[in-house]
Amino acid sequence: MMQKDNFMIKILSEQDADLLRACAELCRDCIPDSWSYESFLSEVRRENGLVIAGLHEQNQVVGFLTASYVCDTADLTNIAVNPKFRQQGIAFLLLKFLLQELEKSGARTVFLEVRRSNQPAIRLYEKSGFVSVGIRKNFYQHPDEDAILMQYGESIC
């Protein structure tokens, strides 16, 4: 757990059902083709799955990310911040916390995909140390769009 001002970062578990539901609601509001509550629950039940939530006063979920790792490689699969709380460094803190947790787990390389048009997210990832390593053609739907594949850590591409 990490705390800064009125903001706390927490790794969620199966016992955090209300927070997982709040993550699913935020996901539905922010991400097309989003994850359900059952998807979040499944992720925390997996041995190498992570759901990390950013909490504001009174355990209000204002951001989250999901990731999974195998051996020394991890994938950042989702990240979202409530629009009312954007531009406050929450996504950067979530990423920083994730990278610290993955390092403890032995993950040395992290991958993610981001919509080519999502310049704010690309800048955030670059600020966090990710670099572009490729393009995934027509990766996204609604609307159809290429993804930029980004990598953090040891070079394997």
C-alpha positions as CSV (number, residue, x, y, z in Angstrom):
1,M,0.0,0.0,0.0
2,M,1.2,3.5,-0.8
3,Q,-0.3,6.8,0.5
4,K,0.0,10.4,-0.7
5,D,-2.1,13.2,0.6
6,N,-5.8,12.1,0.4
7,F,-4.9,9.4,-2.1
8,M,-4.0,5.7,-1.4
9,I,-2.9,2.9,-3.7
10,K,-3.9,-0.6,-2.8
11,I,-3.6,-4.0,-4.4
12,L,-7.0,-5.5,-4.4
13,S,-8.0,-9.1,-3.4
14,E,-11.1,-11.2,-3.5
15,Q,-12.2,-9.7,-0.2
16,D,-12.4,-6.2,-1.8
17,A,-15.7,-7.0,-3.7
18,D,-17.1,-3.5,-3.3
19,L,-13.8,-1.9,-4.7
20,L,-13.7,-4.5,-7.5
21,R,-17.3,-3.5,-8.4
22,A,-16.3,0.2,-8.4
23,C,-13.4,-0.6,-10.7
24,A,-15.7,-2.4,-13.1
25,E,-18.1,0.7,-13.1
26,L,-15.2,3.0,-13.8
27,C,-13.9,0.7,-16.5
28,R,-17.4,0.7,-18.1
29,D,-17.4,4.5,-18.0
30,C,-13.9,4.9,-19.5
31,I,-13.0,2.0,-21.8
32,P,-15.0,0.7,-24.7
33,D,-15.5,-3.1,-24.5
34,S,-14.7,-2.9,-20.8
35,W,-14.2,-5.6,-18.2
36,S,-17.1,-6.8,-16.0
37,Y,-17.0,-7.3,-12.3
38,E,-16.4,-11.0,-12.9
39,S,-13.4,-10.2,-15.0
40,F,-11.9,-8.1,-12.2
41,L,-12.7,-10.9,-9.7
42,S,-11.1,-13.5,-12.0
43,E,-8.0,-11.3,-12.3
44,V,-7.4,-11.1,-8.5
45,R,-8.0,-14.8,-8.2
46,R,-5.2,-15.6,-10.7
47,E,-1.9,-16.4,-9.1
48,N,-0.1,-13.8,-11.3
49,G,-2.9,-11.3,-11.8
50,L,-3.0,-7.8,-10.3
51,V,-5.7,-5.2,-9.8
52,I,-4.4,-2.0,-8.3
53,A,-6.8,0.7,-7.2
54,G,-6.2,4.4,-6.5
55,L,-8.5,5.4,-3.7
56,H,-9.6,8.8,-2.6
57,E,-11.3,9.8,0.6
58,Q,-13.7,7.2,2.0
59,N,-12.3,4.4,-0.3
60,Q,-13.7,6.1,-3.5
61,V,-12.1,4.4,-6.5
62,V,-10.7,7.2,-8.7
63,G,-8.4,5.0,-10.8
64,F,-7.2,1.5,-11.3
65,L,-4.9,-0.7,-13.4
66,T,-4.8,-4.4,-14.2
67,A,-1.7,-6.4,-15.0
68,S,-0.5,-10.0,-15.2
69,Y,3.0,-11.5,-15.2
70,V,4.7,-14.7,-16.0
71,C,8.3,-15.3,-15.0
72,D,10.1,-12.1,-15.9
73,T,7.5,-10.6,-18.3
74,A,4.4,-8.6,-17.5
75,D,1.5,-7.1,-19.4
76,L,-0.4,-3.9,-18.4
77,T,-3.9,-4.8,-19.6
78,N,-6.1,-1.8,-18.4
79,I,-5.6,1.6,-16.8
80,A,-8.3,4.2,-16.2
81,V,-8.8,7.3,-14.1
82,N,-12.1,9.0,-13.3
83,P,-12.3,12.1,-15.6
84,K,-12.9,14.3,-12.5
85,F,-9.5,13.2,-11.1
86,R,-7.4,13.3,-14.3
87,Q,-4.3,15.6,-14.6
88,Q,-3.5,15.1,-10.9
89,G,-0.8,12.5,-11.3
90,I,-2.9,9.5,-10.3
91,A,-2.1,7.4,-13.4
92,F,1.6,8.1,-13.0
93,L,1.5,7.0,-9.3
94,L,-0.5,3.8,-10.2
95,L,2.2,3.0,-12.9
96,K,5.0,3.7,-10.5
97,F,3.5,1.5,-7.9
98,L,2.9,-1.3,-10.4
99,L,6.5,-1.2,-11.7
100,Q,7.7,-1.4,-8.1
101,E,5.5,-4.4,-7.3
102,L,6.4,-6.2,-10.6
103,E,10.1,-5.7,-9.8
104,K,9.6,-7.4,-6.4
105,S,8.0,-10.3,-8.3
106,G,10.9,-10.6,-10.6
107,A,9.3,-9.1,-13.7
108,R,12.0,-7.2,-15.7
109,T,10.0,-6.3,-18.8
110,V,6.5,-4.9,-19.1
111,F,4.4,-4.5,-22.2
112,L,1.3,-2.6,-23.1
113,E,-0.8,-1.6,-26.0
114,V,-2.2,1.9,-26.4
115,R,-4.4,3.5,-29.1
116,R,-2.3,5.4,-31.6
117,S,-4.5,8.4,-31.2
118,N,-4.3,8.5,-27.3
119,Q,-1.5,11.0,-27.1
120,P,-2.0,11.8,-23.4
121,A,-1.6,8.1,-22.5
122,I,1.5,7.8,-24.8
123,R,3.1,10.8,-23.0
124,L,2.3,9.3,-19.6
125,Y,3.9,5.9,-20.6
126,E,7.0,7.7,-22.0
127,K,7.3,9.7,-18.9
128,S,7.2,6.4,-16.9
129,G,10.0,4.9,-19.0
130,F,8.1,3.0,-21.7
131,V,9.3,3.1,-25.3
132,S,7.5,2.3,-28.5
133,V,8.6,-1.1,-30.0
134,G,6.0,-1.8,-32.6
135,I,2.5,-1.5,-34.1
136,R,-0.4,-3.9,-33.8
137,K,-2.5,-3.3,-36.9
138,N,-6.3,-3.0,-36.3
139,F,-5.8,-4.0,-32.6
140,Y,-8.7,-1.9,-31.3
141,Q,-12.4,-1.8,-32.3
142,H,-15.1,0.8,-31.7
143,P,-13.5,2.6,-33.4
144,D,-11.0,0.4,-35.4
145,E,-7.5,1.6,-34.7
146,D,-3.9,0.4,-34.6
147,A,-2.2,0.0,-31.2
148,I,1.3,1.1,-30.4
149,L,3.1,-1.7,-28.5
150,M,5.2,-0.2,-25.7
151,Q,7.8,-1.8,-23.5
152,Y,9.4,-0.9,-20.2
153,G,12.6,-2.6,-18.9
154,E,15.0,-5.1,-20.4
155,S,15.2,-5.1,-24.2
156,I,13.9,-8.3,-25.7
157,C,12.3,-6.9,-28.8
